[in-house]
Amino acid sequence: MRRRRLAPLVAVSALATLAPALVTSTATAAPAAAPSAGTSSAVSSPAATSGLDRYVKQKPAWKRCAPEVSAAYQCATVKVPLDYRKPGGKRIELAISRIRTAEPGKRRGILLSNPGGPGGDGLWMPLMMKEELPESVLKRYDLVGFDPRGVGRSSPVSCDLTPEQENWLRPYKAETYAKDVAWARTVADKCRKRMGNRLPHITTRNTARDMDLVRAVLGEKRISYFGYSYGTYLGAVYAQLFPARADRFVLDSAVDPRRAWRGMIQWWAEGAEPAFDRWTEWAAARSKTYGLGDTPKKVDRTFWDLVARADEDPIEVDGQPTSGDDIRQGMRALAFTPQAASEAVVELKKAAQGRPASARKLSLITEGGATGAPEWAGRAALAAEAPADNMTAAFWAVVCGDNSAAWSRDPRTYRRDAIEDKGRYPLFGDFASSIKPCAFWRKSAEPVTAVRNRVGSLVVQNEWDSQTPLPSGRALHAQLRGSKMVTVHGGEGHGVYPSGTTCTDGAVNRYLATGRLPAKDVTCRATAASNARAREDRKPDVLPGSPVPERAPDRF
């Protein structure tokens, strides 16, 4: 955040700055009239303040995270309240990490980060940021990561879900809908039974409060922050709850807070249609190379003929039967990278004809458009012994618990929406709108956070993003009225920074190094090299162009 946007801060201790804002804002819903930057949404509460003393006074016992990583990369654990409205009650553990700046004399503060999710572990993020950020930025910050509450090493949650129960993107079919309703109810029941009283408190609002508690424990007046995808929503919620604590915030591949969370899942279907149309045009213009049709209409027909063929008689792909629903689901994310989509459909066509086909290229469509991403050095050594379903359990806790009002309690609503949206968005509409476990979740402990403030921040967005489409980034930009936006025209993939382009990376680096936002919104243009990141090192379960491993096709 730019300094001039902040009201002067009184020189008081970290405890005095934390307690009133943290406690009172946690006990209430998002304010009807959001405060402007530099103001607190809270009123002092002496009784509650005393309840936080033991948290703020913690002294983290920093130690080397693992023998395989640098001694400069340190980890610690702090205690946080399970329920911030009852700070004297049950406590849970929060795992944090840091890499301190090599130039303490030029240090501005701490740079927290989140890789996305919900449910993604972030303890390893300083390793990535250390590798990707330039020296002009690194000298300004201690890099701080954390596993959000309920995730990884931070008191991980579980619902005891089987792999089949974790499979949650299900196409609508009249003959199987009753089973899908039963599945959704079973997942909700298992989460409620296993997580018990912890379940209502695994939310974005509480994770934002944890961030502020970490800030106070580390003795900082403000935090700077870098969040990807779900992490943009987490950053926006923090800025809403604690506007005077937010310094320089970069929000990459943005979630629209007004659509958290059912609407964001539905946006996967809405956003896929223009991407699919763009792909048909791209492939038609290169018909001599791919042979899928010399007009967009013919390319479209080629694809849907393959879907119909697979629905009638599943196509064998690498020894596995692949249905039309499998193809639609895979193409949803893959369509955002036209070259990869064209290569995959060519191989699918071969397989349908009984001809030899490339299993590697076919995996792009059968694995949901997945591509590779770097495994940052030492990350494997940090893997927590968390339950196998931890990421999914944390995902549902947040997606359902943040805003239960967004989810109908009537299974008939989901049936109707799935049928209608399959007509509107044939590639993925029924997957996105059909029933989810949130239909049977308990009511949220707090109302959803209404984001509307003037905190300075930089929103960064690719034009062709499969998980958070361009309109989503524009929506967050509008709600953060003090923000500026960098749009990468022609940019492919989910996750922009680092892109390797001077325009995009330069805007981010300058802001983090100097605090100066662009004078106006910026439009950059993707290059062949920057988009190539969305087509390289393909492997399952990671999205095209993603700079972080958590970025799977069924996550944010």
FIVEX-533051 format. One line per 3 residues: their letters; for each residue x, y, z of C-alpha. Coordinates in pm, 1 decimal. Layout:
N
A) X/Y/Z ~ ...
//
This chain:
556
MRR) 0.0/0.0/0.0 ~ 114.8/354.8/-63.5 ~ 199.0/529.5/258.2
RRL) 1.4/843.2/179.3 ~ -318.5/638.4/182.9 ~ -273.0/556.3/551.1
APL) -366.4/775.6/842.3 ~ -72.4/829.8/1080.2 ~ -25.1/545.1/1325.8
VAV) 31.2/617.8/1690.9 ~ 356.4/471.8/1816.5 ~ 219.2/201.0/2041.0
SAL) 312.3/-156.9/2112.7 ~ 215.3/-448.9/1889.9 ~ -23.5/-567.1/2161.3
ATL) -203.6/-234.7/2179.6 ~ -241.1/-213.7/1802.7 ~ -361.4/-571.3/1765.7
APA) -611.0/-637.0/2037.7 ~ -893.0/-385.5/1981.1 ~ -907.9/-432.1/1605.8
LVT) -872.4/-806.4/1618.9 ~ -1120.7/-889.0/1890.2 ~ -1405.9/-657.5/1806.6
STA) -1398.6/-711.3/1432.4 ~ -1398.3/-1085.5/1491.6 ~ -1709.0/-1072.3/1703.6
TAA) -1914.5/-886.6/1446.5 ~ -2014.7/-930.2/1087.3 ~ -1862.4/-725.6/807.4
PAA) -1959.5/-361.9/870.3 ~ -2255.5/-222.9/684.5 ~ -2050.4/81.1/589.4
APS) -1693.7/-29.0/535.9 ~ -1422.5/188.9/689.3 ~ -1177.2/370.3/467.7
AGT) -808.1/289.0/477.4 ~ -640.3/406.4/793.3 ~ -948.0/358.2/1009.5
SSA) -1024.3/64.6/1233.1 ~ -1347.6/-128.4/1211.7 ~ -1321.6/-189.9/1584.2
VSS) -1391.3/-39.0/1920.5 ~ -1167.7/-115.4/2214.6 ~ -1281.5/-400.3/2436.5
PAA) -1061.6/-421.0/2747.7 ~ -1199.3/-756.6/2862.1 ~ -1140.1/-912.4/2523.8
TSG) -800.7/-745.9/2498.2 ~ -678.8/-922.8/2810.8 ~ -786.0/-1250.9/2654.6
LDR) -537.8/-1199.0/2369.8 ~ -239.5/-1114.5/2586.4 ~ -108.4/-1467.9/2593.3
YVK) -122.6/-1492.8/2214.6 ~ 49.7/-1166.4/2133.5 ~ 324.0/-1226.4/2389.3
QKP) 430.6/-1553.6/2227.9 ~ 796.8/-1585.1/2132.5 ~ 825.2/-1816.7/1831.4
AWK) 1098.2/-2078.4/1866.9 ~ 1251.2/-2050.4/1520.4 ~ 1451.2/-2343.8/1393.7
RCA) 1572.6/-2482.8/1064.5 ~ 1270.0/-2616.4/875.7 ~ 1441.4/-2932.2/753.8
PEV) 1796.0/-3062.4/706.7 ~ 1745.6/-3057.8/329.8 ~ 1687.8/-2683.4/313.9
SAA) 1897.4/-2379.7/388.7 ~ 1949.2/-2286.3/751.6 ~ 1817.0/-1941.9/658.6
YQC) 1475.4/-2097.3/602.0 ~ 1322.1/-2117.9/948.4 ~ 998.1/-2258.5/1088.2
ATV) 803.1/-2210.1/1409.9 ~ 462.5/-2273.9/1558.8 ~ 233.6/-2026.8/1733.6
KVP) -96.9/-2073.1/1909.8 ~ -413.3/-1898.7/1785.9 ~ -769.7/-1905.5/1921.8
LDY) -1001.1/-2154.0/1756.7 ~ -1281.7/-1900.6/1806.9 ~ -1171.0/-1537.9/1818.1
RKP) -1495.4/-1447.1/1991.4 ~ -1378.8/-1664.6/2279.9 ~ -1002.6/-1606.4/2297.0
GGK) -984.8/-1777.5/2635.3 ~ -1117.7/-2099.3/2488.9 ~ -963.3/-2373.8/2280.0
RIE) -639.7/-2303.9/2097.4 ~ -501.2/-2450.3/1775.8 ~ -152.8/-2444.5/1623.5
LAI) -43.4/-2234.5/1327.7 ~ 276.7/-2329.3/1142.9 ~ 475.0/-2032.2/1012.4
SRI) 802.2/-1993.8/822.1 ~ 1038.7/-1717.0/723.3 ~ 1348.3/-1618.5/530.6
RTA) 1492.3/-1296.4/668.3 ~ 1625.9/-1024.3/445.8 ~ 1999.8/-1024.9/388.3
EPG) 2001.4/-644.2/423.6 ~ 1835.7/-557.6/757.3 ~ 1922.3/-191.1/714.9
KRR) 1693.3/-169.5/410.3 ~ 1415.0/-381.5/556.3 ~ 1060.9/-245.0/536.3
GIL) 874.2/-527.4/706.7 ~ 729.8/-870.1/633.1 ~ 583.2/-1006.7/310.1
LSN) 326.3/-1278.0/379.4 ~ 204.1/-1502.9/98.6 ~ -63.3/-1758.1/15.6
PGG) -60.8/-1997.6/-283.7 ~ -436.1/-2052.2/-321.2 ~ -675.9/-2329.2/-239.2
PGG) -873.2/-2311.9/-20.8 ~ -679.8/-2586.6/148.8 ~ -337.7/-2524.1/-2.7
DGL) -39.4/-2536.9/231.0 ~ 178.4/-2226.3/221.5 ~ 465.0/-2296.1/460.1
WMP) 695.9/-2339.5/161.6 ~ 604.5/-2009.5/-7.0 ~ 914.3/-1816.6/111.2
LMM) 1123.3/-2065.1/-89.9 ~ 935.0/-1972.9/-405.2 ~ 934.3/-1600.1/-334.2
KEE) 1306.9/-1607.0/-259.6 ~ 1368.6/-1760.1/-602.0 ~ 1127.5/-1542.4/-800.7
LPE) 1150.8/-1194.1/-649.4 ~ 1433.0/-961.3/-758.1 ~ 1695.1/-834.9/-516.3
SVL) 1533.5/-490.7/-513.0 ~ 1232.9/-651.0/-344.2 ~ 1406.4/-918.8/-138.0
KRY) 1614.9/-667.0/52.4 ~ 1296.4/-493.1/167.6 ~ 1124.2/-785.9/337.3
DLV) 1141.6/-1087.0/557.7 ~ 949.3/-1348.2/357.2 ~ 683.9/-1515.0/573.6
GFD) 474.5/-1819.9/488.1 ~ 215.5/-2016.5/678.8 ~ -13.4/-2315.1/651.5
PRG) -365.7/-2171.7/696.8 ~ -563.9/-2303.9/990.4 ~ -681.8/-2657.9/931.3
VGR) -419.4/-2719.0/661.1 ~ -88.9/-2906.2/652.7 ~ 95.9/-2850.1/978.0
SSP) -163.0/-2608.0/1118.6 ~ -393.8/-2839.3/1315.8 ~ -502.5/-3020.5/997.3
VSC) -865.8/-3119.7/952.4 ~ -1009.9/-3433.4/797.8 ~ -1350.8/-3569.4/702.9
DLT) -1230.1/-3930.3/658.2 ~ -1325.9/-3909.8/292.2 ~ -1250.4/-4187.7/48.4
PEQ) -1089.5/-4097.6/-286.0 ~ -1427.8/-4145.1/-454.4 ~ -1594.0/-3909.3/-204.9
ENW) -1326.9/-3648.7/-278.7 ~ -1427.9/-3654.5/-645.7 ~ -1667.5/-3362.2/-635.4
LRP) -1711.6/-3226.2/-989.6 ~ -1992.9/-3449.9/-1106.3 ~ -2196.6/-3412.1/-1426.6
YKA) -2572.5/-3401.0/-1397.2 ~ -2758.7/-3712.4/-1508.7 ~ -3120.2/-3777.7/-1418.8
ETY) -3051.0/-4143.4/-1346.7 ~ -2761.8/-4073.5/-1104.9 ~ -2879.2/-3751.8/-939.3
AKD) -3022.0/-3927.2/-631.9 ~ -2679.2/-4085.2/-575.6 ~ -2513.2/-3744.4/-612.7
VAW) -2747.3/-3599.2/-350.2 ~ -2662.5/-3887.2/-118.5 ~ -2291.4/-3830.7/-180.8
ART) -2317.0/-3459.4/-96.1 ~ -2509.8/-3534.5/223.6 ~ -2258.9/-3803.0/323.1
VAD) -1961.1/-3568.6/280.3 ~ -2128.7/-3297.9/489.1 ~ -2223.2/-3548.7/759.2
KCR) -1873.6/-3697.0/772.8 ~ -1712.6/-3351.9/796.8 ~ -1949.1/-3251.5/1074.5
KRM) -1887.3/-3574.1/1264.0 ~ -1508.4/-3571.7/1228.9 ~ -1439.2/-3197.6/1268.4
GNR) -1706.6/-3128.7/1528.3 ~ -1680.0/-2788.0/1691.5 ~ -1376.7/-2693.8/1481.9
LPH) -1574.1/-2692.5/1158.3 ~ -1744.0/-2349.4/1189.1 ~ -1410.9/-2181.5/1258.9
ITT) -1214.0/-2296.0/951.0 ~ -1300.7/-1985.6/749.0 ~ -1134.0/-1711.0/550.5
RNT) -1222.4/-1448.9/810.4 ~ -1047.3/-1646.5/1082.9 ~ -745.3/-1709.8/861.7
ARD) -722.4/-1333.0/807.5 ~ -732.3/-1287.7/1184.9 ~ -454.2/-1542.9/1217.0
MDL) -249.5/-1333.3/974.7 ~ -299.2/-1030.2/1194.8 ~ -202.9/-1224.1/1503.6
VRA) 117.2/-1336.4/1328.2 ~ 180.8/-971.1/1246.9 ~ 154.0/-877.0/1614.2
VLG) 361.7/-1171.1/1738.1 ~ 638.0/-1067.5/1497.4 ~ 620.1/-709.8/1625.1
EKR) 507.4/-551.8/1298.9 ~ 268.2/-259.1/1255.7 ~ 162.5/-367.3/906.5
ISY) 201.4/-654.0/664.9 ~ 266.5/-665.5/293.7 ~ 116.4/-959.3/111.2
FGY) 124.8/-1163.1/-209.4 ~ -175.8/-1387.4/-274.5 ~ -265.1/-1611.9/-566.6
SYG) -622.2/-1708.8/-659.8 ~ -799.4/-1796.5/-331.0 ~ -517.8/-1598.5/-172.6
TYL) -656.7/-1284.7/-338.9 ~ -983.2/-1332.9/-152.1 ~ -794.5/-1391.9/171.8
GAV) -600.0/-1070.5/111.2 ~ -916.6/-875.2/31.9 ~ -1084.2/-999.6/350.3
YAQ) -777.9/-903.4/554.1 ~ -781.3/-556.1/399.8 ~ -1149.8/-522.7/489.1
LFP) -1107.4/-633.1/850.3 ~ -776.5/-456.6/912.9 ~ -737.5/-170.1/662.2
ARA) -480.1/15.4/870.8 ~ -261.7/-295.0/889.0 ~ -241.4/-354.3/511.6
DRF) 72.3/-219.4/346.5 ~ 158.3/-341.7/-6.9 ~ -81.7/-606.5/-137.1
VLD) -41.6/-793.9/-466.4 ~ -347.7/-999.1/-564.4 ~ -273.2/-1230.3/-856.5
SAV) -561.0/-1404.1/-1043.7 ~ -847.5/-1261.5/-849.7 ~ -1160.2/-1400.3/-687.6
DPR) -1476.2/-1188.0/-692.8 ~ -1580.6/-1166.4/-323.1 ~ -1943.7/-1123.1/-419.9
RAW) -1940.3/-1467.7/-581.6 ~ -1777.8/-1661.0/-298.1 ~ -1819.9/-1945.8/-336.4
RGM) -2092.7/-2105.7/-542.3 ~ -2080.9/-1826.3/-796.9 ~ -1705.7/-1864.0/-840.8
IQW) -1742.2/-2235.7/-916.0 ~ -2016.8/-2150.4/-1165.8 ~ -1782.5/-1899.9/-1325.5
WAE) -1565.5/-2191.9/-1432.7 ~ -1848.9/-2285.9/-1667.8 ~ -1926.8/-1931.6/-1780.9
GAE) -1561.9/-1850.3/-1847.0 ~ -1500.6/-2169.5/-2042.2 ~ -1741.3/-2082.7/-2323.9
PAF) -1553.6/-1781.3/-2467.7 ~ -1228.2/-1973.8/-2423.8 ~ -1372.7/-2266.9/-2617.6
DRW) -1487.1/-2033.6/-2897.3 ~ -1140.2/-1880.0/-2910.0 ~ -991.7/-2229.2/-2938.5
TEW) -1216.2/-2322.8/-3233.2 ~ -1103.2/-2008.1/-3414.3 ~ -737.3/-2077.9/-3336.0
AAA) -756.0/-2440.0/-3450.6 ~ -950.2/-2350.7/-3766.6 ~ -681.5/-2098.8/-3863.6
RSK) -428.7/-2384.6/-3840.2 ~ -635.7/-2656.9/-4003.2 ~ -341.1/-2771.2/-4216.7
TYG) -148.2/-2849.3/-3899.0 ~ -420.7/-3008.5/-3687.0 ~ -687.7/-3122.0/-3931.5
LGD) -975.6/-3045.4/-3696.1 ~ -1168.7/-2831.6/-3944.2 ~ -1105.7/-2519.7/-4150.9
TPK) -1381.2/-2312.2/-3987.6 ~ -1466.7/-2262.8/-3620.1 ~ -1800.3/-2436.6/-3679.7
KVD) -1626.2/-2745.0/-3817.9 ~ -1379.7/-2756.9/-3529.1 ~ -1673.4/-2729.2/-3290.9
RTF) -1846.5/-3019.1/-3468.3 ~ -1530.0/-3232.5/-3453.0 ~ -1512.5/-3189.4/-3077.2
WDL) -1878.1/-3254.4/-3002.9 ~ -1882.4/-3555.7/-3234.2 ~ -1602.7/-3702.0/-3023.1
VAR) -1801.3/-3630.0/-2707.0 ~ -2108.6/-3800.8/-2852.1 ~ -1899.1/-4094.8/-2968.0
ADE) -1747.3/-4136.4/-2620.5 ~ -2087.9/-4112.0/-2453.7 ~ -2212.1/-4396.4/-2670.0
DPI) -1895.0/-4603.8/-2655.8 ~ -1615.9/-4479.3/-2424.6 ~ -1287.3/-4414.0/-2601.9
EVD) -995.9/-4612.5/-2466.4 ~ -719.9/-4376.6/-2354.9 ~ -402.5/-4533.5/-2216.5
GQP) -599.9/-4845.9/-2130.3 ~ -880.8/-4656.9/-1956.8 ~ -1234.3/-4592.7/-2090.5
TSG) -1298.6/-4221.3/-2139.7 ~ -1657.4/-4094.9/-2154.5 ~ -1796.2/-3780.6/-2310.7
DDI) -1828.6/-3632.9/-1960.2 ~ -1459.5/-3703.2/-1899.9 ~ -1375.4/-3517.0/-2220.6
RQG) -1595.7/-3219.3/-2135.0 ~ -1445.2/-3192.2/-1788.6 ~ -1089.0/-3206.5/-1920.2
MRA) -1150.7/-2961.2/-2200.4 ~ -1292.4/-2701.9/-1961.3 ~ -951.2/-2589.0/-1837.7
LAF) -753.6/-2702.7/-2141.4 ~ -945.0/-2475.6/-2381.3 ~ -768.2/-2175.5/-2230.1
TPQ) -441.0/-2287.5/-2393.2 ~ -537.0/-2340.0/-2761.4 ~ -220.8/-2514.4/-2876.0
AAS) -236.3/-2773.6/-2599.8 ~ -609.5/-2820.2/-2658.3 ~ -555.2/-2876.9/-3030.5
EAV) -279.7/-3130.3/-2973.0 ~ -493.4/-3321.8/-2723.2 ~ -801.2/-3331.4/-2947.3
VEL) -590.1/-3455.9/-3240.4 ~ -473.8/-3749.6/-3027.0 ~ -825.6/-3808.4/-2897.7
KKA) -948.2/-3831.0/-3255.9 ~ -678.3/-4088.7/-3329.3 ~ -774.9/-4293.0/-3024.6
AQG) -1140.5/-4285.6/-3130.4 ~ -1037.6/-4428.6/-3467.5 ~ -836.2/-4705.5/-3303.9
RPA) -505.7/-4556.0/-3417.7 ~ -192.6/-4520.4/-3200.2 ~ -205.7/-4199.6/-2998.5
SAR) 26.4/-4009.8/-2767.0 ~ -61.9/-4095.0/-2407.3 ~ 119.7/-3783.6/-2287.5
KLS) -84.0/-3548.0/-2502.9 ~ -404.5/-3736.5/-2432.6 ~ -342.5/-3696.9/-2059.6
LIT) -393.0/-3323.0/-2104.3 ~ -759.6/-3378.5/-2166.8 ~ -815.9/-3683.6/-1949.8
EGG) -641.1/-3520.2/-1654.5 ~ -833.5/-3195.8/-1676.4 ~ -590.6/-2982.3/-1871.8
ATG) -316.7/-3038.4/-1619.2 ~ 39.4/-2921.9/-1668.2 ~ 351.2/-2919.7/-1460.8
APE) 478.2/-2670.1/-1210.7 ~ 808.2/-2641.8/-1030.6 ~ 853.5/-2823.5/-704.2
WAG) 1052.3/-2567.9/-510.8 ~ 1373.3/-2696.3/-359.5 ~ 1313.2/-2861.9/-26.4
RAA) 932.9/-2851.5/-46.1 ~ 899.9/-3227.6/-21.2 ~ 1089.0/-3217.5/306.3
LAA) 818.4/-2990.6/449.9 ~ 529.5/-3220.3/367.4 ~ 321.0/-3263.7/676.8
EAP) 182.6/-3597.2/783.6 ~ -164.5/-3457.2/729.8 ~ -468.8/-3676.4/661.7
ADN) -499.1/-3786.0/300.0 ~ -817.3/-3582.6/252.2 ~ -684.8/-3272.1/429.6
MTA) -691.4/-3039.7/130.0 ~ -1043.5/-3144.9/35.3 ~ -1170.8/-3123.2/392.6
AFW) -1027.0/-2773.1/433.9 ~ -1166.4/-2676.4/93.3 ~ -1522.5/-2763.9/193.4
AVV) -1485.6/-2606.3/536.2 ~ -1404.6/-2273.5/372.7 ~ -1621.4/-2294.1/59.4
CGD) -1928.3/-2394.2/258.7 ~ -1853.1/-2213.6/583.5 ~ -1758.3/-1872.7/446.4
NSA) -2103.1/-1806.0/306.7 ~ -2372.3/-2065.6/372.0 ~ -2632.3/-1819.5/239.9
AWS) -2497.0/-1874.4/-113.2 ~ -2599.0/-2240.8/-104.0 ~ -2959.7/-2354.9/-135.7
RDP) -3083.0/-2622.2/104.7 ~ -3315.3/-2764.6/-161.4 ~ -3167.3/-3038.0/-388.7
RTY) -3429.3/-2948.8/-649.8 ~ -3259.9/-2609.9/-694.2 ~ -2934.2/-2776.3/-796.8
RRD) -3113.6/-3011.3/-1033.2 ~ -3285.0/-2720.3/-1206.1 ~ -2967.0/-2511.8/-1222.8
AIE) -2761.3/-2802.1/-1357.2 ~ -3008.0/-2867.4/-1637.6 ~ -3038.4/-2499.3/-1728.8
DKG) -2665.0/-2430.7/-1710.3 ~ -2575.4/-2731.0/-1921.6 ~ -2787.2/-2565.3/-2190.7
RYP) -2620.7/-2226.3/-2139.6 ~ -2266.6/-2357.5/-2092.0 ~ -2255.2/-2702.8/-2253.5
LFG) -1889.9/-2769.0/-2177.0 ~ -1915.6/-2753.3/-1798.6 ~ -2242.7/-2595.1/-1682.8
DFA) -2387.0/-2905.3/-1517.2 ~ -2058.9/-2988.3/-1340.5 ~ -2044.7/-2642.2/-1186.9
SSI) -2410.1/-2605.0/-1086.0 ~ -2501.2/-2954.4/-967.5 ~ -2528.6/-3036.9/-599.3
KPC) -2235.3/-2992.7/-359.3 ~ -2187.9/-3082.1/10.5 ~ -2259.3/-2718.7/103.4
AFW) -2630.0/-2791.4/49.5 ~ -2618.6/-2985.1/378.3 ~ -2370.1/-2769.2/570.9
RKS) -2445.7/-2590.0/892.5 ~ -2521.1/-2219.0/883.2 ~ -2208.9/-2000.4/876.6
AEP) -2091.4/-1867.2/1211.0 ~ -2064.3/-1519.8/1054.5 ~ -2206.6/-1346.7/748.4
VTA) -1988.9/-1328.1/438.9 ~ -1740.0/-1042.0/429.6 ~ -1857.0/-749.9/218.3
VRN) -1540.5/-615.7/55.0 ~ -1553.2/-245.8/-19.2 ~ -1261.6/-27.2/86.4
RVG) -990.3/203.1/-41.7 ~ -687.3/4.1/66.8 ~ -415.5/35.0/-195.9
SLV) -335.7/-288.3/-378.4 ~ -230.0/-422.5/-717.4 ~ -462.5/-669.2/-892.2
VQN) -288.9/-876.4/-1163.1 ~ -487.8/-1080.3/-1413.2 ~ -442.9/-1284.8/-1730.3
EWD) -706.6/-1239.0/-1997.3 ~ -743.0/-1616.6/-2044.9 ~ -753.8/-1757.6/-1693.0
SQT) -946.0/-2081.6/-1640.9 ~ -1009.6/-2055.0/-1265.4 ~ -1061.8/-1683.6/-1206.6
PLP) -1181.2/-1540.8/-1538.9 ~ -1105.3/-1182.5/-1635.8 ~ -1444.8/-1049.2/-1515.8
SGR) -1363.0/-1185.1/-1171.1 ~ -1041.3/-984.2/-1156.6 ~ -1223.0/-672.9/-1272.2
ALH) -1485.3/-724.7/-1003.7 ~ -1228.6/-741.6/-721.8 ~ -1056.6/-433.6/-864.6
AQL) -1386.5/-243.6/-849.7 ~ -1451.9/-347.3/-490.5 ~ -1100.4/-249.7/-380.5
RGS) -1147.5/111.5/-476.3 ~ -789.2/204.6/-392.9 ~ -645.1/-62.1/-622.1
KMV) -488.8/-52.0/-965.8 ~ -507.2/-339.8/-1210.9 ~ -256.8/-497.3/-1447.6
TVH) -430.6/-692.5/-1724.8 ~ -224.6/-922.0/-1946.6 ~ -392.4/-909.4/-2287.3
GGE) -366.1/-1253.2/-2446.6 ~ -219.7/-1395.9/-2127.0 ~ -291.2/-1764.8/-2072.9
GHG) -291.7/-1968.4/-1756.2 ~ -395.0/-1926.5/-1395.5 ~ -132.1/-1725.2/-1213.7
VYP) 52.5/-1435.2/-1372.9 ~ 363.8/-1354.9/-1171.9 ~ 635.4/-1421.4/-1268.1
SGT) 558.5/-1399.0/-1639.4 ~ 903.0/-1311.4/-1770.4 ~ 773.6/-990.9/-1929.5
TCT) 906.0/-648.2/-1837.9 ~ 562.0/-489.8/-1837.2 ~ 392.5/-730.8/-1598.2
DGA) 678.7/-828.4/-1370.2 ~ 807.4/-472.1/-1368.4 ~ 477.2/-335.6/-1237.7
VNR) 470.2/-591.3/-955.4 ~ 835.1/-549.3/-863.1 ~ 819.8/-169.0/-860.2
YLA) 516.1/-171.3/-635.8 ~ 667.3/-413.4/-384.9 ~ 1002.1/-230.8/-386.6
TGR) 875.9/128.5/-371.5 ~ 508.7/118.3/-273.9 ~ 414.8/322.3/-579.1
LPA) 106.2/197.0/-757.3 ~ 75.6/272.9/-1130.5 ~ -88.5/609.2/-1194.1
KDV) -361.6/427.6/-1385.9 ~ -457.0/73.4/-1479.0 ~ -202.9/-102.1/-1698.5
TCR) -253.8/-333.5/-1996.2 ~ 38.7/-557.3/-2086.4 ~ 59.6/-797.5/-2378.5
ATA) 152.8/-1159.3/-2342.8 ~ 441.4/-1289.4/-2548.4 ~ 496.3/-1630.9/-2701.5
ASN) 754.4/-1694.1/-2431.9 ~ 527.9/-1596.9/-2144.8 ~ 242.9/-1812.9/-2271.8
ARA) 479.7/-2102.8/-2333.1 ~ 481.3/-2153.1/-1956.5 ~ 125.4/-2278.9/-1995.2
RED) 234.8/-2554.3/-2233.5 ~ 552.2/-2690.8/-2077.3 ~ 642.7/-2980.7/-1847.3
RKP) 295.2/-3128.3/-1846.9 ~ 193.4/-3363.2/-1569.3 ~ -135.9/-3438.5/-1392.9
DVL) -315.2/-3224.1/-1136.1 ~ -163.1/-2883.1/-1201.3 ~ -315.2/-2606.8/-1409.0
PGS) -163.5/-2453.0/-1722.1 ~ 86.6/-2180.8/-1645.1 ~ 58.3/-2221.9/-1270.8
PVP) 362.6/-2108.2/-1073.4 ~ 257.4/-2308.6/-768.0 ~ 185.6/-2681.7/-728.8
ERA) -150.7/-2637.4/-554.2 ~ -308.6/-2489.3/-865.4 ~ -527.3/-2786.6/-961.5
PDR) -825.9/-2774.4/-1199.5 ~ -1070.7/-2819.4/-910.2 ~ -924.2/-2550.3/-684.2
F) -866.9/-2175.8/-676.5
//
